[in-house]
């Protein structure tokens, strides 16, 4: 199994630069290399229906992060630097 290298890693601050969540930012929580996707804190929130269990006796609907394709992300430092350069011109 070949290792895939991405421009972001866990813990990096990133900005979504394309797609329906464009402009949102957050910290990388998890990288999903099989699908080339990344979970970002507070971005692409989705509702997950939890079944009744011992920890969750009544069941519930939990909001958690969905995934965003890695090509739609940019490191926050790089994003800020490119905005400053665009303003000067």
mmCIF file as gemmi writes it, N, C-alpha and C atoms, coordinates in Angstrom:
data_model
loop_
_atom_site.group_PDB
_atom_site.id
_atom_site.type_symbol
_atom_site.label_atom_id
_atom_site.label_alt_id
_atom_site.label_comp_id
_atom_site.label_asym_id
_atom_site.label_entity_id
_atom_site.label_seq_id
_atom_site.pdbx_PDB_ins_code
_atom_site.Cartn_x
_atom_site.Cartn_y
_atom_site.Cartn_z
_atom_site.occupancy
_atom_site.B_iso_or_equiv
_atom_site.pdbx_formal_charge
_atom_site.auth_seq_id
_atom_site.auth_asym_id
_atom_site.pdbx_PDB_model_num
ATOM 1 N N . UNK Axp A 1 ? 0.843 -1.181 0 1 0 ? 1 A 1
ATOM 2 C CA . UNK Axp A 1 ? 0 0 0 1 0 ? 1 A 1
ATOM 3 C C . UNK Axp A 1 ? 0.887 1.242 0 1 0 ? 1 A 1
ATOM 4 N N . UNK Axp A 2 ? 0.729 2.066 -1.016 1 0 ? 2 A 1
ATOM 5 C CA . UNK Axp A 2 ? 1.559 3.263 -1.155 1 0 ? 2 A 1
ATOM 6 C C . UNK Axp A 2 ? 1.074 4.361 -0.219 1 0 ? 2 A 1
ATOM 7 N N . UNK Axp A 3 ? 2.018 5.076 0.386 1 0 ? 3 A 1
ATOM 8 C CA . UNK Axp A 3 ? 1.687 6.182 1.271 1 0 ? 3 A 1
ATOM 9 C C . UNK Axp A 3 ? 1.445 7.443 0.428 1 0 ? 3 A 1
ATOM 10 N N . UNK Axp A 4 ? 0.352 8.143 0.712 1 0 ? 4 A 1
ATOM 11 C CA . UNK Axp A 4 ? 0.024 9.362 -0.017 1 0 ? 4 A 1
ATOM 12 C C . UNK Axp A 4 ? 0.423 10.558 0.824 1 0 ? 4 A 1
ATOM 13 N N . UNK Axp A 5 ? 1.081 11.537 0.196 1 0 ? 5 A 1
ATOM 14 C CA . UNK Axp A 5 ? 1.548 12.722 0.901 1 0 ? 5 A 1
ATOM 15 C C . UNK Axp A 5 ? 0.678 13.915 0.502 1 0 ? 5 A 1
ATOM 16 N N . UNK Axp A 6 ? 0.183 14.633 1.496 1 0 ? 6 A 1
ATOM 17 C CA . UNK Axp A 6 ? -0.669 15.79 1.256 1 0 ? 6 A 1
ATOM 18 C C . UNK Axp A 6 ? -0.001 17.062 1.774 1 0 ? 6 A 1
ATOM 19 N N . UNK Axp A 7 ? -0.492 18.206 1.313 1 0 ? 7 A 1
ATOM 20 C CA . UNK Axp A 7 ? 0.057 19.495 1.737 1 0 ? 7 A 1
ATOM 21 C C . UNK Axp A 7 ? -0.436 19.918 3.114 1 0 ? 7 A 1
ATOM 22 N N . UNK Axp A 8 ? -1.374 19.179 3.696 1 0 ? 8 A 1
ATOM 23 C CA . UNK Axp A 8 ? -1.854 19.46 5.051 1 0 ? 8 A 1
ATOM 24 C C . UNK Axp A 8 ? -1.65 18.226 5.922 1 0 ? 8 A 1
ATOM 25 N N . UNK Axp A 9 ? -1.528 18.453 7.23 1 0 ? 9 A 1
ATOM 26 C CA . UNK Axp A 9 ? -1.405 17.333 8.159 1 0 ? 9 A 1
ATOM 27 C C . UNK Axp A 9 ? -2.277 17.607 9.377 1 0 ? 9 A 1
ATOM 28 N N . UNK Axp A 10 ? -2.429 16.619 10.234 1 0 ? 10 A 1
ATOM 29 C CA . UNK Axp A 10 ? -3.286 16.755 11.397 1 0 ? 10 A 1
ATOM 30 C C . UNK Axp A 10 ? -2.806 17.905 12.293 1 0 ? 10 A 1
ATOM 31 N N . UNK Axp A 11 ? -3.726 18.749 12.72 1 0 ? 11 A 1
ATOM 32 C CA . UNK Axp A 11 ? -3.378 19.869 13.59 1 0 ? 11 A 1
ATOM 33 C C . UNK Axp A 11 ? -3.165 21.179 12.853 1 0 ? 11 A 1
ATOM 34 N N . UNK Axp A 12 ? -3.013 21.153 11.533 1 0 ? 12 A 1
ATOM 35 C CA . UNK Axp A 12 ? -2.821 22.38 10.751 1 0 ? 12 A 1
ATOM 36 C C . UNK Axp A 12 ? -4.096 23.219 10.734 1 0 ? 12 A 1
ATOM 37 N N . UNK Axp A 13 ? -3.934 24.545 10.72 1 0 ? 13 A 1
ATOM 38 C CA . UNK Axp A 13 ? -5.064 25.454 10.523 1 0 ? 13 A 1
ATOM 39 C C . UNK Axp A 13 ? -5.236 25.613 9.015 1 0 ? 13 A 1
ATOM 40 N N . UNK Axp A 14 ? -6.446 25.344 8.514 1 0 ? 14 A 1
ATOM 41 C CA . UNK Axp A 14 ? -6.7 25.411 7.075 1 0 ? 14 A 1
ATOM 42 C C . UNK Axp A 14 ? -7.929 26.251 6.774 1 0 ? 14 A 1
ATOM 43 N N . UNK Axp A 15 ? -8.025 26.683 5.492 1 0 ? 15 A 1
ATOM 44 C CA . UNK Axp A 15 ? -9.173 27.44 4.996 1 0 ? 15 A 1
ATOM 45 C C . UNK Axp A 15 ? -9.726 26.671 3.802 1 0 ? 15 A 1
ATOM 46 N N . UNK Axp A 16 ? -11.053 26.59 3.702 1 0 ? 16 A 1
ATOM 47 C CA . UNK Axp A 16 ? -11.682 25.95 2.546 1 0 ? 16 A 1
ATOM 48 C C . UNK Axp A 16 ? -11.724 26.987 1.436 1 0 ? 16 A 1
ATOM 49 N N . UNK Axp A 17 ? -11.123 26.678 0.276 1 0 ? 17 A 1
ATOM 50 C CA . UNK Axp A 17 ? -11.02 27.651 -0.813 1 0 ? 17 A 1
ATOM 51 C C . UNK Axp A 17 ? -11.989 27.372 -1.954 1 0 ? 17 A 1
ATOM 52 N N . UNK Axp A 18 ? -12.719 26.249 -1.902 1 0 ? 18 A 1
ATOM 53 C CA . UNK Axp A 18 ? -13.667 25.922 -2.969 1 0 ? 18 A 1
ATOM 54 C C . UNK Axp A 18 ? -14.78 25.044 -2.418 1 0 ? 18 A 1
ATOM 55 N N . UNK Axp A 19 ? -15.917 25.055 -3.105 1 0 ? 19 A 1
ATOM 56 C CA . UNK Axp A 19 ? -17.029 24.199 -2.717 1 0 ? 19 A 1
ATOM 57 C C . UNK Axp A 19 ? -18.05 24.935 -1.865 1 0 ? 19 A 1
ATOM 58 N N . UNK Axp A 20 ? -19.008 24.185 -1.348 1 0 ? 20 A 1
ATOM 59 C CA . UNK Axp A 20 ? -20.115 24.793 -0.615 1 0 ? 20 A 1
ATOM 60 C C . UNK Axp A 20 ? -19.711 25.35 0.747 1 0 ? 20 A 1
ATOM 61 N N . UNK Axp A 21 ? -18.537 24.989 1.244 1 0 ? 21 A 1
ATOM 62 C CA . UNK Axp A 21 ? -18.067 25.484 2.547 1 0 ? 21 A 1
ATOM 63 C C . UNK Axp A 21 ? -16.95 26.509 2.391 1 0 ? 21 A 1
ATOM 64 N N . UNK Axp A 22 ? -16.855 27.12 1.216 1 0 ? 22 A 1
ATOM 65 C CA . UNK Axp A 22 ? -15.805 28.084 0.9 1 0 ? 22 A 1
ATOM 66 C C . UNK Axp A 22 ? -15.77 29.214 1.922 1 0 ? 22 A 1
ATOM 67 N N . UNK Axp A 23 ? -14.562 29.544 2.395 1 0 ? 23 A 1
ATOM 68 C CA . UNK Axp A 23 ? -14.388 30.636 3.345 1 0 ? 23 A 1
ATOM 69 C C . UNK Axp A 23 ? -14.312 30.186 4.789 1 0 ? 23 A 1
ATOM 70 N N . UNK Axp A 24 ? -14.793 28.984 5.107 1 0 ? 24 A 1
ATOM 71 C CA . UNK Axp A 24 ? -14.735 28.498 6.484 1 0 ? 24 A 1
ATOM 72 C C . UNK Axp A 24 ? -13.323 28.02 6.795 1 0 ? 24 A 1
ATOM 73 N N . UNK Axp A 25 ? -12.949 28.102 8.073 1 0 ? 25 A 1
ATOM 74 C CA . UNK Axp A 25 ? -11.617 27.647 8.462 1 0 ? 25 A 1
ATOM 75 C C . UNK Axp A 25 ? -11.695 26.835 9.743 1 0 ? 25 A 1
ATOM 76 N N . UNK Axp A 26 ? -10.649 26.08 10 1 0 ? 26 A 1
ATOM 77 C CA . UNK Axp A 26 ? -10.603 25.262 11.204 1 0 ? 26 A 1
ATOM 78 C C . UNK Axp A 26 ? -9.341 24.429 11.241 1 0 ? 26 A 1
ATOM 79 N N . UNK Axp A 27 ? -9.259 23.571 12.244 1 0 ? 27 A 1
ATOM 80 C CA . UNK Axp A 27 ? -8.082 22.726 12.443 1 0 ? 27 A 1
ATOM 81 C C . UNK Axp A 27 ? -8.347 21.346 11.854 1 0 ? 27 A 1
ATOM 82 N N . UNK Axp A 28 ? -7.342 20.747 11.218 1 0 ? 28 A 1
ATOM 83 C CA . UNK Axp A 28 ? -7.471 19.409 10.647 1 0 ? 28 A 1
ATOM 84 C C . UNK Axp A 28 ? -7.553 18.395 11.787 1 0 ? 28 A 1
ATOM 85 N N . UNK Axp A 29 ? -8.641 17.626 11.813 1 0 ? 29 A 1
ATOM 86 C CA . UNK Axp A 29 ? -8.844 16.612 12.848 1 0 ? 29 A 1
ATOM 87 C C . UNK Axp A 29 ? -8.333 15.249 12.4 1 0 ? 29 A 1
ATOM 88 N N . UNK Axp A 30 ? -8.545 14.928 11.126 1 0 ? 30 A 1
ATOM 89 C CA . UNK Axp A 30 ? -8.255 13.584 10.63 1 0 ? 30 A 1
ATOM 90 C C . UNK Axp A 30 ? -8.066 13.636 9.118 1 0 ? 30 A 1
ATOM 91 N N . UNK Axp A 31 ? -7.166 12.801 8.612 1 0 ? 31 A 1
ATOM 92 C CA . UNK Axp A 31 ? -6.966 12.674 7.166 1 0 ? 31 A 1
ATOM 93 C C . UNK Axp A 31 ? -7.434 11.288 6.753 1 0 ? 31 A 1
ATOM 94 N N . UNK Axp A 32 ? -8.244 11.234 5.69 1 0 ? 32 A 1
ATOM 95 C CA . UNK Axp A 32 ? -8.773 9.973 5.184 1 0 ? 32 A 1
ATOM 96 C C . UNK Axp A 32 ? -8.124 9.684 3.822 1 0 ? 32 A 1
ATOM 97 N N . UNK Axp A 33 ? -6.937 9.06 3.808 1 0 ? 33 A 1
ATOM 98 C CA . UNK Axp A 33 ? -6.18 8.905 2.566 1 0 ? 33 A 1
ATOM 99 C C . UNK Axp A 33 ? -6.857 8.02 1.517 1 0 ? 33 A 1
ATOM 100 N N . UNK Axp A 34 ? -7.692 7.085 1.931 1 0 ? 34 A 1
ATOM 101 C CA . UNK Axp A 34 ? -8.354 6.197 0.972 1 0 ? 34 A 1
ATOM 102 C C . UNK Axp A 34 ? -9.248 6.971 0.01 1 0 ? 34 A 1
ATOM 103 N N . UNK Axp A 35 ? -9.845 8.066 0.491 1 0 ? 35 A 1
ATOM 104 C CA . UNK Axp A 35 ? -10.75 8.859 -0.342 1 0 ? 35 A 1
ATOM 105 C C . UNK Axp A 35 ? -10.197 10.248 -0.648 1 0 ? 35 A 1
ATOM 106 N N . UNK Axp A 36 ? -8.961 10.54 -0.245 1 0 ? 36 A 1
ATOM 107 C CA . UNK Axp A 36 ? -8.332 11.863 -0.424 1 0 ? 36 A 1
ATOM 108 C C . UNK Axp A 36 ? -9.174 12.966 0.206 1 0 ? 36 A 1
ATOM 109 N N . UNK Axp A 37 ? -9.675 12.702 1.407 1 0 ? 37 A 1
ATOM 110 C CA . UNK Axp A 37 ? -10.514 13.665 2.099 1 0 ? 37 A 1
ATOM 111 C C . UNK Axp A 37 ? -9.983 13.952 3.495 1 0 ? 37 A 1
ATOM 112 N N . UNK Axp A 38 ? -10.443 15.075 4.067 1 0 ? 38 A 1
ATOM 113 C CA . UNK Axp A 38 ? -9.953 15.538 5.364 1 0 ? 38 A 1
ATOM 114 C C . UNK Axp A 38 ? -11.143 15.983 6.208 1 0 ? 38 A 1
ATOM 115 N N . UNK Axp A 39 ? -11.122 15.685 7.512 1 0 ? 39 A 1
ATOM 116 C CA . UNK Axp A 39 ? -12.126 16.216 8.439 1 0 ? 39 A 1
ATOM 117 C C . UNK Axp A 39 ? -11.549 17.48 9.061 1 0 ? 39 A 1
ATOM 118 N N . UNK Axp A 40 ? -12.303 18.582 8.973 1 0 ? 40 A 1
ATOM 119 C CA . UNK Axp A 40 ? -11.865 19.867 9.51 1 0 ? 40 A 1
ATOM 120 C C . UNK Axp A 40 ? -12.849 20.296 10.594 1 0 ? 40 A 1
ATOM 121 N N . UNK Axp A 41 ? -12.313 20.756 11.717 1 0 ? 41 A 1
ATOM 122 C CA . UNK Axp A 41 ? -13.114 21.158 12.872 1 0 ? 41 A 1
ATOM 123 C C . UNK Axp A 41 ? -14.096 22.271 12.499 1 0 ? 41 A 1
ATOM 124 N N . UNK Axp A 42 ? -15.392 22.012 12.695 1 0 ? 42 A 1
ATOM 125 C CA . UNK Axp A 42 ? -16.415 23.024 12.458 1 0 ? 42 A 1
ATOM 126 C C . UNK Axp A 42 ? -16.828 23.227 11.008 1 0 ? 42 A 1
ATOM 127 N N . UNK Axp A 43 ? -16.308 22.421 10.088 1 0 ? 43 A 1
ATOM 128 C CA . UNK Axp A 43 ? -16.615 22.566 8.665 1 0 ? 43 A 1
ATOM 129 C C . UNK Axp A 43 ? -17.385 21.33 8.198 1 0 ? 43 A 1
ATOM 130 N N . UNK Axp A 44 ? -18.348 21.507 7.316 1 0 ? 44 A 1
ATOM 131 C CA . UNK Axp A 44 ? -19.14 20.413 6.732 1 0 ? 44 A 1
ATOM 132 C C . UNK Axp A 44 ? -19.863 19.612 7.816 1 0 ? 44 A 1
ATOM 133 N N . UNK Axp A 45 ? -20.502 20.32 8.729 1 0 ? 45 A 1
ATOM 134 C CA . UNK Axp A 45 ? -21.208 19.648 9.82 1 0 ? 45 A 1
ATOM 135 C C . UNK Axp A 45 ? -22.393 18.848 9.274 1 0 ? 45 A 1
ATOM 136 N N . UNK Axp A 46 ? -22.549 17.629 9.814 1 0 ? 46 A 1
ATOM 137 C CA . UNK Axp A 46 ? -23.659 16.78 9.401 1 0 ? 46 A 1
ATOM 138 C C . UNK Axp A 46 ? -24.3 16.167 10.636 1 0 ? 46 A 1
ATOM 139 N N . UNK Axp A 47 ? -25.543 15.779 10.515 1 0 ? 47 A 1
ATOM 140 C CA . UNK Axp A 47 ? -26.249 15.173 11.646 1 0 ? 47 A 1
ATOM 141 C C . UNK Axp A 47 ? -26.134 13.663 11.546 1 0 ? 47 A 1
ATOM 142 N N . UNK Axp A 48 ? -25.795 13.032 12.668 1 0 ? 48 A 1
ATOM 143 C CA . UNK Axp A 48 ? -25.612 11.581 12.735 1 0 ? 48 A 1
ATOM 144 C C . UNK Axp A 48 ? -26.635 11.04 13.734 1 0 ? 48 A 1
ATOM 145 N N . UNK Axp A 49 ? -27.473 10.109 13.298 1 0 ? 49 A 1
ATOM 146 C CA . UNK Axp A 49 ? -28.483 9.518 14.172 1 0 ? 49 A 1
ATOM 147 C C . UNK Axp A 49 ? -27.852 8.361 14.939 1 0 ? 49 A 1
ATOM 148 N N . UNK Axp A 50 ? -27.833 8.484 16.267 1 0 ? 50 A 1
ATOM 149 C CA . UNK Axp A 50 ? -27.22 7.467 17.121 1 0 ? 50 A 1
ATOM 150 C C . UNK Axp A 50 ? -28.297 6.521 17.649 1 0 ? 50 A 1
ATOM 151 N N . UNK Axp A 51 ? -28.029 5.241 17.553 1 0 ? 51 A 1
ATOM 152 C CA . UNK Axp A 51 ? -28.945 4.196 18.02 1 0 ? 51 A 1
ATOM 153 C C . UNK Axp A 51 ? -28.943 4.139 19.546 1 0 ? 51 A 1
ATOM 154 N N . UNK Axp A 52 ? -30.001 3.613 20.125 1 0 ? 52 A 1
ATOM 155 C CA . UNK Axp A 52 ? -30.036 3.417 21.573 1 0 ? 52 A 1
ATOM 156 C C . UNK Axp A 52 ? -28.935 2.438 21.968 1 0 ? 52 A 1
ATOM 157 N N . UNK Axp A 53 ? -28.224 2.751 23.049 1 0 ? 53 A 1
ATOM 158 C CA . UNK Axp A 53 ? -27.163 1.87 23.544 1 0 ? 53 A 1
ATOM 159 C C . UNK Axp A 53 ? -26.977 2.127 25.034 1 0 ? 53 A 1
ATOM 160 N N . UNK Axp A 54 ? -26.024 1.432 25.646 1 0 ? 54 A 1
ATOM 161 C CA . UNK Axp A 54 ? -25.778 1.645 27.083 1 0 ? 54 A 1
ATOM 162 C C . UNK Axp A 54 ? -25.292 3.056 27.354 1 0 ? 54 A 1
ATOM 163 N N . UNK Axp A 55 ? -24.397 3.571 26.53 1 0 ? 55 A 1
ATOM 164 C CA . UNK Axp A 55 ? -23.885 4.936 26.726 1 0 ? 55 A 1
ATOM 165 C C . UNK Axp A 55 ? -24.945 5.976 26.378 1 0 ? 55 A 1
ATOM 166 N N . UNK Axp A 56 ? -25.833 5.619 25.466 1 0 ? 56 A 1
ATOM 167 C CA . UNK Axp A 56 ? -26.826 6.547 24.937 1 0 ? 56 A 1
ATOM 168 C C . UNK Axp A 56 ? -28.216 5.906 25.059 1 0 ? 56 A 1
ATOM 169 N N . UNK Axp A 57 ? -28.8 5.856 26.267 1 0 ? 57 A 1
ATOM 170 C CA . UNK Axp A 57 ? -30.026 5.075 26.487 1 0 ? 57 A 1
ATOM 171 C C . UNK Axp A 57 ? -31.246 5.518 25.675 1 0 ? 57 A 1
ATOM 172 N N . UNK Axp A 58 ? -31.333 6.775 25.301 1 0 ? 58 A 1
ATOM 173 C CA . UNK Axp A 58 ? -32.506 7.243 24.553 1 0 ? 58 A 1
ATOM 174 C C . UNK Axp A 58 ? -32.245 7.401 23.063 1 0 ? 58 A 1
ATOM 175 N N . UNK Axp A 59 ? -30.998 7.226 22.641 1 0 ? 59 A 1
ATOM 176 C CA . UNK Axp A 59 ? -30.662 7.534 21.254 1 0 ? 59 A 1
ATOM 177 C C . UNK Axp A 59 ? -30.627 9.042 21.101 1 0 ? 59 A 1
ATOM 178 N N . UNK Axp A 60 ? -30.03 9.538 20.038 1 0 ? 60 A 1
ATOM 179 C CA . UNK Axp A 60 ? -29.983 10.989 19.841 1 0 ? 60 A 1
ATOM 180 C C . UNK Axp A 60 ? -29.513 11.308 18.431 1 0 ? 60 A 1
ATOM 181 N N . UNK Axp A 61 ? -29.557 12.588 18.119 1 0 ? 61 A 1
ATOM 182 C CA . UNK Axp A 61 ? -29.022 13.077 16.855 1 0 ? 61 A 1
ATOM 183 C C . UNK Axp A 61 ? -27.815 13.932 17.205 1 0 ? 61 A 1
ATOM 184 N N . UNK Axp A 62 ? -26.644 13.516 16.756 1 0 ? 62 A 1
ATOM 185 C CA . UNK Axp A 62 ? -25.386 14.194 17.086 1 0 ? 62 A 1
ATOM 186 C C . UNK Axp A 62 ? -24.882 14.916 15.848 1 0 ? 62 A 1
ATOM 187 N N . UNK Axp A 63 ? -24.377 16.133 16.034 1 0 ? 63 A 1
ATOM 188 C CA . UNK Axp A 63 ? -23.777 16.852 14.918 1 0 ? 63 A 1
ATOM 189 C C . UNK Axp A 63 ? -22.28 16.605 14.934 1 0 ? 63 A 1
ATOM 190 N N . UNK Axp A 64 ? -21.726 16.191 13.791 1 0 ? 64 A 1
ATOM 191 C CA . UNK Axp A 64 ? -20.282 15.953 13.709 1 0 ? 64 A 1
ATOM 192 C C . UNK Axp A 64 ? -19.749 16.409 12.364 1 0 ? 64 A 1
ATOM 193 N N . UNK Axp A 65 ? -18.441 16.471 12.246 1 0 ? 65 A 1
ATOM 194 C CA . UNK Axp A 65 ? -17.813 16.961 11.033 1 0 ? 65 A 1
ATOM 195 C C . UNK Axp A 65 ? -17.885 15.923 9.916 1 0 ? 65 A 1
ATOM 196 N N . UNK Axp A 66 ? -18.234 16.381 8.726 1 0 ? 66 A 1
ATOM 197 C CA . UNK Axp A 66 ? -18.149 15.556 7.53 1 0 ? 66 A 1
ATOM 198 C C . UNK Axp A 66 ? -16.748 15.751 6.96 1 0 ? 66 A 1
ATOM 199 N N . UNK Axp A 67 ? -16.515 15.295 5.747 1 0 ? 67 A 1
ATOM 200 C CA . UNK Axp A 67 ? -15.182 15.449 5.171 1 0 ? 67 A 1
ATOM 201 C C . UNK Axp A 67 ? -15.204 16.39 3.973 1 0 ? 67 A 1
ATOM 202 N N . UNK Axp A 68 ? -14.048 16.99 3.713 1 0 ? 68 A 1
ATOM 203 C CA . UNK Axp A 68 ? -13.859 17.913 2.595 1 0 ? 68 A 1
ATOM 204 C C . UNK Axp A 68 ? -12.703 17.37 1.765 1 0 ? 68 A 1
ATOM 205 N N . UNK Axp A 69 ? -12.782 17.469 0.434 1 0 ? 69 A 1
ATOM 206 C CA . UNK Axp A 69 ? -11.696 16.968 -0.401 1 0 ? 69 A 1
ATOM 207 C C . UNK Axp A 69 ? -10.438 17.799 -0.157 1 0 ? 69 A 1
ATOM 208 N N . UNK Axp A 70 ? -9.3 17.132 -0.121 1 0 ? 70 A 1
ATOM 209 C CA . UNK Axp A 70 ? -8.036 17.789 0.236 1 0 ? 70 A 1
ATOM 210 C C . UNK Axp A 70 ? -7.67 18.898 -0.761 1 0 ? 70 A 1
ATOM 211 N N . UNK Axp A 71 ? -8.112 18.79 -2.016 1 0 ? 71 A 1
ATOM 212 C CA . UNK Axp A 71 ? -7.795 19.815 -3.015 1 0 ? 71 A 1
ATOM 213 C C . UNK Axp A 71 ? -8.533 21.122 -2.762 1 0 ? 71 A 1
ATOM 214 N N . UNK Axp A 72 ? -9.574 21.094 -1.928 1 0 ? 72 A 1
ATOM 215 C CA . UNK Axp A 72 ? -10.344 22.3 -1.611 1 0 ? 72 A 1
ATOM 216 C C . UNK Axp A 72 ? -9.812 23.029 -0.382 1 0 ? 72 A 1
ATOM 217 N N . UNK Axp A 73 ? -8.67 22.602 0.143 1 0 ? 73 A 1
ATOM 218 C CA . UNK Axp A 73 ? -8.107 23.191 1.351 1 0 ? 73 A 1
ATOM 219 C C . UNK Axp A 73 ? -6.779 23.884 1.063 1 0 ? 73 A 1
ATOM 220 N N . UNK Axp A 74 ? -6.498 24.915 1.874 1 0 ? 74 A 1
ATOM 221 C CA . UNK Axp A 74 ? -5.214 25.613 1.806 1 0 ? 74 A 1
ATOM 222 C C . UNK Axp A 74 ? -4.822 25.971 3.235 1 0 ? 74 A 1
ATOM 223 N N . UNK Axp A 75 ? -3.532 25.9 3.536 1 0 ? 75 A 1
ATOM 224 C CA . UNK Axp A 75 ? -3.073 26.289 4.875 1 0 ? 75 A 1
ATOM 225 C C . UNK Axp A 75 ? -3.41 27.753 5.113 1 0 ? 75 A 1
ATOM 226 N N . UNK Axp A 76 ? -3.8 28.069 6.339 1 0 ? 76 A 1
ATOM 227 C CA . UNK Axp A 76 ? -4.235 29.43 6.68 1 0 ? 76 A 1
ATOM 228 C C . UNK Axp A 76 ? -3.134 30.463 6.457 1 0 ? 76 A 1
ATOM 229 N N . UNK Axp A 77 ? -1.9 30.119 6.792 1 0 ? 77 A 1
ATOM 230 C CA . UNK Axp A 77 ? -0.784 31.048 6.619 1 0 ? 77 A 1
ATOM 231 C C . UNK Axp A 77 ? -0.587 31.402 5.136 1 0 ? 77 A 1
ATOM 232 N N . UNK Axp A 78 ? -0.68 30.411 4.28 1 0 ? 78 A 1
ATOM 233 C CA . UNK Axp A 78 ? -0.527 30.626 2.838 1 0 ? 78 A 1
ATOM 234 C C . UNK Axp A 78 ? -1.695 31.455 2.309 1 0 ? 78 A 1
ATOM 235 N N . UNK Axp A 79 ? -2.898 31.161 2.784 1 0 ? 79 A 1
ATOM 236 C CA . UNK Axp A 79 ? -4.103 31.886 2.373 1 0 ? 79 A 1
ATOM 237 C C . UNK Axp A 79 ? -3.999 33.359 2.76 1 0 ? 79 A 1
ATOM 238 N N . UNK Axp A 80 ? -3.576 33.647 4.006 1 0 ? 80 A 1
ATOM 239 C CA . UNK Axp A 80 ? -3.441 35.026 4.464 1 0 ? 80 A 1
ATOM 240 C C . UNK Axp A 80 ? -2.368 35.772 3.68 1 0 ? 80 A 1
ATOM 241 N N . UNK Axp A 81 ? -1.25 35.093 3.401 1 0 ? 81 A 1
ATOM 242 C CA . UNK Axp A 81 ? -0.164 35.731 2.656 1 0 ? 81 A 1
ATOM 243 C C . UNK Axp A 81 ? -0.624 36.082 1.239 1 0 ? 81 A 1
ATOM 244 N N . UNK Axp A 82 ? -1.416 35.225 0.606 1 0 ? 82 A 1
ATOM 245 C CA . UNK Axp A 82 ? -1.882 35.489 -0.765 1 0 ? 82 A 1
ATOM 246 C C . UNK Axp A 82 ? -2.886 36.641 -0.769 1 0 ? 82 A 1
ATOM 247 N N . UNK Axp A 83 ? -3.685 36.785 0.288 1 0 ? 83 A 1
ATOM 248 C CA . UNK Axp A 83 ? -4.638 37.907 0.36 1 0 ? 83 A 1
ATOM 249 C C . UNK Axp A 83 ? -3.9 39.234 0.518 1 0 ? 83 A 1
ATOM 250 N N . UNK Axp A 84 ? -2.829 39.244 1.333 1 0 ? 84 A 1
ATOM 251 C CA . UNK Axp A 84 ? -2.047 40.476 1.528 1 0 ? 84 A 1
ATOM 252 C C . UNK Axp A 84 ? -1.403 40.907 0.213 1 0 ? 84 A 1
ATOM 253 N N . UNK Axp A 85 ? -0.879 39.942 -0.536 1 0 ? 85 A 1
ATOM 254 C CA . UNK Axp A 85 ? -0.238 40.242 -1.804 1 0 ? 85 A 1
ATOM 255 C C . UNK Axp A 85 ? -1.251 40.802 -2.792 1 0 ? 85 A 1
ATOM 256 N N . UNK Axp A 86 ? -2.446 40.272 -2.814 1 0 ? 86 A 1
ATOM 257 C CA . UNK Axp A 86 ? -3.505 40.717 -3.736 1 0 ? 86 A 1
ATOM 258 C C . UNK Axp A 86 ? -3.95 42.134 -3.403 1 0 ? 86 A 1
ATOM 259 N N . UNK Axp A 87 ? -3.948 42.515 -2.121 1 0 ? 87 A 1
ATOM 260 C CA . UNK Axp A 87 ? -4.383 43.847 -1.705 1 0 ? 87 A 1
ATOM 261 C C . UNK Axp A 87 ? -3.361 44.909 -2.129 1 0 ? 87 A 1
ATOM 262 N N . UNK Axp A 88 ? -2.066 44.595 -2.058 1 0 ? 88 A 1
ATOM 263 C CA . UNK Axp A 88 ? -1.01 45.561 -2.384 1 0 ? 88 A 1
ATOM 264 C C . UNK Axp A 88 ? -1.024 45.97 -3.853 1 0 ? 88 A 1
ATOM 265 N N . UNK Axp A 89 ? -1.384 45.067 -4.74 1 0 ? 89 A 1
ATOM 266 C CA . UNK Axp A 89 ? -1.321 45.324 -6.189 1 0 ? 89 A 1
ATOM 267 C C . UNK Axp A 89 ? -2.365 46.259 -6.663 1 0 ? 89 A 1
